[in-house]
Amino acid sequence: MKKRVLFLCTGNSARSQMAEGLLRHLAGDRFEAFSAGTDPKGLHPQTVEAMKDMSIDVSQQRSKDVKEFLGQQFDHVITVCDRAKQQCPIFPGVEPIHWGFEDPAAAEPADQFRAFQTIRDEIAQRIQSFLLEQK
């Protein structure tokens, strides 16, 4: 049976969406990946572009409210921003894991795509380490 992982951030527009797409791409045979936000804002276009740059298509993912997942069982709940860590609801039987990443959407417009690529690469590295721990 696949382990279920929920990635949480505030807007569910970039970091958690990237994490969902990366985990699905790297270990979709072992994990079901989901993402949500405490205050969803919609999928950021630069998220789609940065992931496409790695040949991962997240264009069909949608921004979701964490409330959609309350009452569901997860093996891991991972917050990817500090605000989500503070506002993370309780998922019974799961100790949340926190990975703090900068918000790439906060970068200056001229630097934004590079910021999205940098954060994407940092998340990919964290997921690789997570997968090694799960063996």
Sequence and secondary structure as in RCSB ss.txt:
>XXXX:A:sequence
MKKRVLFLCTGNSARSQMAEGLLRHLAGDRFEAFSAGTDPKGLHPQTVEAMKDMSIDVSQQRSKDVKEFLGQQFD
HVITVCDRAKQQCPIFPGVEPIHWGFEDPAAAEPADQFRAFQTIRDEIAQRIQSFLLEQK
>XXXX:A:secstr
  EEEEEEESSSSSHHHHHHHHHHHHHTTTEEEEEEESS     HHHHHHHHTTT   TT    BGGGGTT   S
EEEE SHHHHHH    TT   EE     GGGS GGGHHHHHHHHHHHHHHHHHHHHHHT 
